[in-house]
Amino acid sequence: MLKHWKKIAQNPLIPAGGRVAMRDPSSAWRDSSWRILLGGENASDGVGFVYWSNDFLDGEWKRLETPLLRMPGAGILESPDFFQVSESKHVVKASLRDDPAATFGSDSYAVGRYFSENGSFVPDDDPGAGRTLGLRYDHGNSFFASKSFADTAKDRRVLWALLPKDPLSKVARAPPVQSIPRKLWLGSDEDEEELLLQLPVDELASLRIGPGIHMADVTLEPGAVIQVGGDALPQLDAELVFELPDLTTQMSMENFDVEFSSTGNAAAHCRKKGARVNGILGPFGLLVLATGDLAEHTAIFFHLGRSRKGPVALVCADHSRSSLANHPEEDLSAAALHGAFVEVLELRVLVDNSVVETFGQGGKISITSRVHPTLAKGDAARLFLFNNGTNAVRLKRLDAWKMKAAEATLL
């Protein structure tokens, strides 16, 4: 470990000053000069300024006049990130606090074009009001202050984030925990708009224990609750594929009658329905960190219906029964898939005691939850399949493994 540090004579490289409150820097990149993106705030507007230097240490760092990023009324931009994601596209990201008093907020980003000659960035899709960052890394209640890096050895980009501390912890000044590392790459949604896809890094498979649990061609009848495996599963990695009926003929599908243009819309609809309310196609999915009597459980599920854009699949994480203790996190997180599914729905769920990370449809959606069970932990944690819809659902396959703890090697 690097234990002994000395302050170099050139510090501070970028003196604070003026009316702009500065916060976090990005990693440096080099085009015509060395550059960094610095998050800040100016009169309640979130701003991200680019600073440049020809020789990094010995020269003066100068600020480009025009901000790379400005978000009216967003407050200070924290933990900015900026990187190239394809030959012609870059990503700019910042951590935002919708509630200034909140400990954690959300990490939002945009895909667009970067012009190095003047340090400007033009997003492909401006969500309005000049807010610029219209996409979210994660739709859960716990993913914040993320940082990515280029893994050149494996030609990929890897993303980490902070998750909030456990409010039930008896450890004084309990620290946050770290998310499972994810690989990032550029893909597209059902409207062919570009977005970042995310899945756990491949190395995670090395933590799987034993042959695993495997199920195939299982019909989940209405009201079904089926335990998966007989052992405790407080740490697990599960992959599921559900087969769907022909949705074009499902005229009796629920009419959600919502555009689901934002995460809030999807969460509000999932909250209204919940995991226990009977729909036509769903809710169906997994109950993780569950006690045998289901007094505690966290539900990860799909709920299908129709919106104005056609068939829609809500991907929901219901934490309302995750703990018998009071905890401050919101009770449900959700996102929506429009037309990104035709014949199957895919789900990848990782559980690590109090962290549940969900990935839908090959990484198009991710939802991270920090939950705090009082009973469903250790040897008491169980896994169940369920279907609370009024129609049967076909599980094409389920593969699940118990997981061992990762071992960190300090260099």
C-alpha positions as CSV (number, residue, x, y, z in Angstrom):
1,M,0.0,0.0,0.0
2,L,1.0,3.6,-0.6
3,K,1.3,4.9,3.0
4,H,3.7,7.9,2.8
5,W,2.8,10.9,0.7
6,K,4.6,14.3,0.2
7,K,3.0,17.4,-1.1
8,I,4.6,18.6,-4.3
9,A,5.8,22.2,-4.6
10,Q,3.4,23.0,-7.4
11,N,0.3,22.6,-5.3
12,P,-2.3,23.8,-5.6
13,L,-2.4,23.1,-9.4
14,I,-5.8,24.8,-9.7
15,P,-6.4,27.5,-7.1
16,A,-10.0,27.9,-6.0
17,G,-11.5,31.3,-6.5
18,G,-14.3,33.4,-8.0
19,R,-18.0,32.7,-7.6
20,V,-17.8,29.1,-8.7
21,A,-17.8,26.5,-5.9
22,M,-15.5,23.6,-7.1
23,R,-15.8,20.0,-5.9
24,D,-14.5,16.9,-7.6
25,P,-12.1,16.5,-10.5
26,S,-12.4,13.8,-13.2
27,S,-9.4,11.7,-14.3
28,A,-7.2,13.5,-16.7
29,W,-7.2,12.9,-20.4
30,R,-5.0,14.2,-23.2
31,D,-5.9,15.5,-26.6
32,S,-4.2,18.8,-27.7
33,S,-3.3,19.2,-24.0
34,W,-3.8,17.6,-20.6
35,R,-7.4,18.2,-19.5
36,I,-9.6,17.5,-16.5
37,L,-13.3,18.1,-15.9
38,L,-14.0,19.8,-12.6
39,G,-17.5,19.7,-11.1
40,G,-18.9,22.7,-9.3
41,E,-21.9,25.1,-8.7
42,N,-22.5,28.7,-9.8
43,A,-25.6,30.4,-8.4
44,S,-27.4,27.1,-7.9
45,D,-26.6,25.9,-11.4
46,G,-24.5,22.8,-11.8
47,V,-21.4,23.4,-13.9
48,G,-18.5,21.3,-15.2
49,F,-15.5,23.3,-16.4
50,V,-12.6,22.0,-18.3
51,Y,-9.1,22.9,-17.2
52,W,-6.0,22.4,-19.3
53,S,-2.3,22.3,-19.1
54,N,0.5,21.5,-21.6
55,D,2.8,19.8,-19.2
56,F,0.5,18.8,-16.3
57,L,2.7,19.9,-13.4
58,D,5.0,22.7,-14.3
59,G,2.7,24.9,-16.2
60,E,-0.4,26.9,-15.2
61,W,-3.7,25.1,-15.4
62,K,-6.2,27.3,-17.3
63,R,-9.9,27.1,-17.5
64,L,-11.8,27.1,-20.8
65,E,-14.3,29.9,-20.8
66,T,-17.4,27.9,-21.7
67,P,-18.4,25.1,-19.4
68,L,-18.5,21.6,-20.8
69,L,-21.7,21.1,-18.8
70,R,-24.3,23.4,-17.3
71,M,-27.5,22.2,-15.6
72,P,-29.8,25.0,-14.4
73,G,-30.9,24.6,-10.8
74,A,-29.2,21.2,-10.4
75,G,-26.9,22.3,-7.6
76,I,-23.3,21.2,-7.3
77,L,-22.1,18.5,-9.7
78,E,-20.2,15.8,-7.9
79,S,-17.9,13.1,-9.0
80,P,-17.8,14.0,-12.7
81,D,-16.6,11.5,-15.2
82,F,-15.7,12.0,-18.9
83,F,-14.5,9.3,-21.4
84,Q,-14.6,8.2,-25.0
85,V,-16.9,5.3,-25.6
86,S,-16.7,4.8,-29.3
87,E,-14.8,6.3,-32.3
88,S,-17.1,9.2,-32.5
89,K,-18.9,9.4,-29.1
90,H,-18.0,10.5,-25.6
91,V,-19.9,10.2,-22.2
92,V,-20.1,12.9,-19.6
93,K,-21.5,11.9,-16.2
94,A,-22.1,13.6,-12.8
95,S,-23.6,12.7,-9.5
96,L,-26.7,14.8,-8.7
97,R,-28.6,15.3,-5.5
98,D,-32.3,15.8,-6.3
99,D,-32.7,16.5,-2.5
100,P,-29.8,18.7,-1.3
101,A,-30.2,17.3,2.2
102,A,-29.9,13.7,1.0
103,T,-26.8,11.7,1.6
104,F,-27.0,10.0,-1.7
105,G,-28.5,11.0,-5.0
106,S,-28.3,9.6,-8.6
107,D,-25.6,9.3,-11.2
108,S,-26.8,10.6,-14.6
109,Y,-25.0,10.8,-17.9
110,A,-25.3,11.7,-21.6
111,V,-23.8,10.3,-24.8
112,G,-22.7,12.9,-27.3
113,R,-20.0,14.5,-29.4
114,Y,-16.9,16.2,-27.9
115,F,-15.1,18.9,-29.8
116,S,-11.5,19.1,-28.5
117,E,-10.7,22.4,-30.3
118,N,-13.0,24.4,-27.9
119,G,-13.7,21.8,-25.2
120,S,-17.5,21.6,-25.9
121,F,-19.8,18.7,-25.6
122,V,-23.1,18.3,-27.5
123,P,-25.4,15.6,-26.1
124,D,-27.4,13.4,-28.6
125,D,-30.5,13.9,-26.5
126,D,-31.2,16.9,-24.4
127,P,-34.1,16.1,-22.0
128,G,-35.2,19.7,-21.9
129,A,-34.5,22.8,-19.8
130,G,-30.8,22.5,-20.7
131,R,-30.3,19.8,-18.1
132,T,-28.2,17.8,-20.5
133,L,-27.9,14.6,-18.4
134,G,-31.0,12.6,-19.3
135,L,-29.8,9.0,-18.7
136,R,-29.1,7.2,-15.4
137,Y,-26.4,4.6,-14.7
138,D,-28.7,2.9,-12.2
139,H,-32.4,3.2,-11.3
140,G,-32.0,2.1,-7.6
141,N,-31.9,3.8,-4.3
142,S,-28.2,3.4,-3.6
143,F,-25.8,4.0,-6.5
144,F,-23.7,7.2,-6.2
145,A,-20.3,8.8,-6.8
146,S,-19.4,6.3,-9.4
147,K,-16.1,6.2,-11.2
148,S,-15.0,4.4,-14.3
149,F,-11.6,3.5,-15.7
150,A,-10.2,2.1,-18.9
151,D,-9.0,-1.5,-18.5
152,T,-6.7,-1.5,-21.5
153,A,-5.5,-5.1,-20.8
154,K,-9.0,-6.4,-21.5
155,D,-10.2,-3.6,-23.8
156,R,-13.1,-2.6,-21.6
157,R,-14.4,0.1,-19.3
158,V,-15.1,-0.8,-15.7
159,L,-17.4,1.1,-13.4
160,W,-17.5,1.2,-9.6
161,A,-19.8,3.2,-7.2
162,L,-20.4,3.9,-3.6
163,L,-23.5,2.4,-1.8
164,P,-24.8,3.9,1.5
165,K,-23.8,2.7,4.9
166,D,-26.1,0.4,6.9
167,P,-28.2,2.6,9.2
168,L,-28.7,-0.4,11.5
169,S,-24.9,-1.0,11.9
170,K,-23.6,-0.8,15.4
171,V,-20.2,0.2,14.1
172,A,-19.4,3.8,14.9
173,R,-19.1,5.9,11.7
174,A,-19.8,2.9,9.5
175,P,-18.4,3.5,6.0
176,P,-20.2,3.1,2.7
177,V,-19.6,-0.1,0.8
178,Q,-18.6,-0.6,-2.8
179,S,-20.7,-1.9,-5.7
180,I,-19.8,-4.9,-7.7
181,P,-17.6,-3.8,-10.6
182,R,-19.4,-3.6,-14.0
183,K,-18.3,-3.5,-17.5
184,L,-19.7,-0.6,-19.7
185,W,-20.2,-0.5,-23.4
186,L,-22.2,1.5,-25.9
187,G,-25.5,0.0,-27.1
188,S,-28.9,1.2,-28.1
189,D,-32.5,1.1,-26.8
190,E,-35.7,0.2,-28.7
191,D,-35.7,3.5,-30.4
192,E,-32.1,3.1,-31.6
193,E,-31.0,5.8,-29.2
194,E,-27.5,5.1,-27.8
195,L,-27.1,4.3,-24.1
196,L,-24.6,2.5,-21.9
197,L,-25.1,-1.2,-21.3
198,Q,-23.8,-2.6,-18.0
199,L,-23.2,-6.1,-16.7
200,P,-21.0,-7.5,-13.9
201,V,-17.4,-8.1,-14.9
202,D,-16.7,-11.7,-16.1
203,E,-14.3,-12.3,-13.2
204,L,-17.3,-12.5,-10.9
205,A,-18.0,-16.0,-12.1
206,S,-14.8,-17.1,-10.2
207,L,-16.6,-16.5,-6.9
208,R,-19.3,-19.1,-7.7
209,I,-19.4,-22.1,-5.4
210,G,-20.1,-25.6,-6.6
211,P,-22.2,-26.8,-9.5
212,G,-25.0,-24.4,-8.8
213,I,-28.8,-24.8,-9.0
214,H,-30.4,-25.3,-12.4
215,M,-34.0,-25.3,-13.4
216,A,-35.5,-25.4,-16.9
217,D,-39.0,-25.3,-18.5
218,V,-40.9,-24.6,-15.3
219,T,-44.5,-23.2,-15.5
220,L,-45.2,-20.7,-12.7
221,E,-49.0,-21.0,-12.2
222,P,-50.9,-18.0,-10.8
223,G,-50.1,-17.6,-7.1
224,A,-47.0,-19.9,-7.3
225,V,-44.2,-19.5,-4.7
226,I,-41.4,-22.1,-5.3
227,Q,-38.3,-22.3,-3.1
228,V,-35.1,-22.5,-5.2
229,G,-32.6,-24.9,-3.6
230,G,-32.6,-25.9,0.0
231,D,-29.5,-24.1,1.3
232,A,-29.1,-20.6,2.7
233,L,-28.4,-18.1,0.0
234,P,-27.3,-14.8,1.6
235,Q,-24.8,-14.4,-1.3
236,L,-25.8,-15.5,-4.7
237,D,-25.6,-15.0,-8.5
238,A,-28.7,-15.9,-10.4
239,E,-29.5,-15.8,-14.1
240,L,-33.1,-16.2,-15.3
241,V,-34.9,-16.2,-18.7
242,F,-38.7,-16.1,-19.0
243,E,-40.5,-17.0,-22.2
244,L,-43.3,-14.7,-23.2
245,P,-46.6,-15.3,-25.0
246,D,-47.3,-13.4,-28.2
247,L,-47.8,-9.9,-26.8
248,T,-49.4,-8.7,-30.0
249,T,-52.4,-10.9,-29.3
250,Q,-52.6,-10.1,-25.6
251,M,-55.5,-7.6,-26.0
252,S,-56.4,-8.1,-22.3
253,M,-53.0,-6.8,-21.1
254,E,-53.2,-4.1,-18.5
255,N,-53.3,-0.6,-19.8
256,F,-50.6,1.2,-17.9
257,D,-51.5,4.4,-19.9
258,V,-48.2,6.0,-19.0
259,E,-45.3,7.0,-21.2
260,F,-42.7,6.0,-18.7
261,S,-40.4,8.7,-19.9
262,S,-38.7,8.8,-16.5
263,T,-37.6,6.6,-13.7
264,G,-40.1,8.3,-11.5
265,N,-43.0,7.3,-13.7
266,A,-42.0,3.6,-13.6
267,A,-41.4,3.6,-9.8
268,A,-44.7,5.3,-9.1
269,H,-46.6,2.7,-11.2
270,C,-44.7,-0.2,-9.5
271,R,-45.4,1.3,-6.1
272,K,-49.1,1.5,-6.9
273,K,-49.2,-2.1,-7.9
274,G,-46.4,-3.6,-5.8
275,A,-45.2,-7.2,-5.8
276,R,-48.3,-8.5,-4.1
277,V,-51.1,-7.0,-6.3
278,N,-52.4,-9.4,-8.9
279,G,-51.9,-8.2,-12.5
280,I,-52.5,-10.1,-15.8
281,L,-48.9,-10.7,-16.7
282,G,-47.0,-10.2,-13.5
283,P,-45.7,-9.5,-11.0
284,F,-43.4,-12.5,-11.4
285,G,-39.7,-13.0,-10.6
286,L,-37.6,-13.6,-7.5
287,L,-37.9,-13.2,-3.7
288,V,-34.3,-12.8,-2.4
289,L,-33.1,-12.5,1.2
290,A,-36.3,-14.1,2.2
291,T,-37.3,-15.9,5.4
292,G,-39.0,-19.2,5.1
293,D,-42.4,-17.7,6.0
294,L,-41.7,-14.6,3.8
295,A,-42.0,-12.3,6.7
296,E,-38.9,-10.6,5.2
297,H,-38.1,-10.6,1.6
298,T,-37.0,-8.4,-1.3
299,A,-39.0,-8.8,-4.5
300,I,-37.3,-8.4,-7.9
301,F,-39.9,-8.8,-10.6
302,F,-41.4,-8.0,-14.0
303,H,-44.8,-6.6,-14.6
304,L,-46.1,-6.4,-18.2
305,G,-48.7,-4.2,-19.7
306,R,-49.4,-1.7,-22.4
307,S,-48.4,2.0,-22.6
308,R,-49.0,4.5,-25.4
309,K,-45.8,3.2,-27.0
310,G,-46.9,-0.4,-27.0
311,P,-46.0,-3.3,-24.8
312,V,-43.9,-2.3,-21.8
313,A,-42.1,-4.4,-19.1
314,L,-41.6,-2.8,-15.8
315,V,-38.5,-4.0,-13.9
316,C,-39.1,-3.4,-10.2
317,A,-37.3,-3.9,-6.9
318,D,-39.7,-3.9,-4.0
319,H,-38.0,-3.3,-0.6
320,S,-41.2,-2.7,1.3
321,R,-40.8,-6.0,3.1
322,S,-37.1,-6.3,3.1
323,S,-36.8,-5.6,6.8
324,L,-38.9,-5.7,9.9
325,A,-36.9,-2.7,11.2
326,N,-37.6,0.8,10.1
327,H,-35.1,2.1,7.6
328,P,-34.9,5.3,5.6
329,E,-34.6,4.0,2.0
330,E,-37.4,4.4,-0.4
331,D,-39.5,1.3,-0.6
332,L,-39.4,0.7,-4.3
333,S,-37.2,1.3,-7.4
334,A,-38.1,0.6,-11.0
335,A,-37.4,1.2,-14.7
336,A,-39.2,0.4,-17.9
337,L,-38.4,-1.6,-21.0
338,H,-40.2,-0.5,-24.2
339,G,-40.1,-3.1,-27.0
340,A,-36.7,-4.3,-25.9
341,F,-38.2,-7.7,-25.4
342,V,-40.0,-9.8,-28.0
343,E,-39.9,-13.5,-27.0
344,V,-38.0,-13.5,-23.7
345,L,-37.2,-11.4,-20.6
346,E,-33.7,-11.8,-19.1
347,L,-32.7,-11.1,-15.5
348,R,-29.4,-11.2,-13.6
349,V,-29.5,-10.7,-9.9
350,L,-26.5,-10.5,-7.5
351,V,-27.0,-10.6,-3.8
352,D,-24.4,-9.8,-1.2
353,N,-26.0,-9.9,2.3
354,S,-27.5,-6.4,2.2
355,V,-26.9,-5.4,-1.4
356,V,-29.0,-6.5,-4.3
357,E,-27.9,-5.6,-7.8
358,T,-30.3,-6.3,-10.7
359,F,-29.6,-6.2,-14.4
360,G,-32.4,-6.5,-17.0
361,Q,-32.4,-7.5,-20.6
362,G,-28.7,-7.9,-21.1
363,G,-27.7,-4.8,-19.3
364,K,-30.2,-2.3,-20.6
365,I,-31.4,-1.6,-17.1
366,S,-29.7,-1.8,-13.7
367,I,-31.2,-1.4,-10.2
368,T,-29.1,-1.4,-7.1
369,S,-30.8,-1.8,-3.7
370,R,-29.3,-1.5,-0.2
371,V,-31.6,-3.5,2.1
372,H,-31.3,-4.3,5.8
373,P,-33.0,-7.6,6.8
374,T,-33.1,-8.4,10.5
375,L,-34.1,-12.1,10.1
376,A,-33.4,-13.1,6.4
377,K,-29.6,-13.1,6.7
378,G,-26.9,-15.7,7.0
379,D,-28.3,-19.2,7.3
380,A,-31.9,-17.9,7.3
381,A,-31.7,-16.3,3.9
382,R,-33.7,-18.2,1.2
383,L,-34.6,-17.8,-2.5
384,F,-38.0,-18.2,-4.1
385,L,-39.6,-17.9,-7.5
386,F,-43.1,-16.3,-7.5
387,N,-45.9,-15.4,-9.8
388,N,-48.7,-13.1,-8.6
389,G,-50.2,-12.6,-12.0
390,T,-53.5,-14.1,-13.1
391,N,-51.8,-15.9,-16.0
392,A,-49.2,-18.6,-15.9
393,V,-45.6,-17.7,-16.8
394,R,-43.0,-19.9,-18.4
395,L,-39.5,-20.0,-16.9
396,K,-37.2,-21.1,-19.7
397,R,-34.2,-21.5,-17.4
398,L,-32.7,-20.5,-14.0
399,D,-29.1,-20.9,-13.1
400,A,-28.0,-19.8,-9.6
401,W,-24.9,-20.2,-7.5
402,K,-23.9,-19.5,-3.9
403,M,-21.0,-17.0,-3.9
404,K,-17.9,-16.8,-1.7
405,A,-16.5,-13.5,-0.5
406,A,-14.0,-11.7,-2.7
407,E,-10.4,-11.6,-1.6
408,A,-8.6,-8.3,-2.1
409,T,-4.9,-8.3,-2.9
410,L,-3.0,-5.3,-1.7
411,L,0.0,-4.3,-3.8
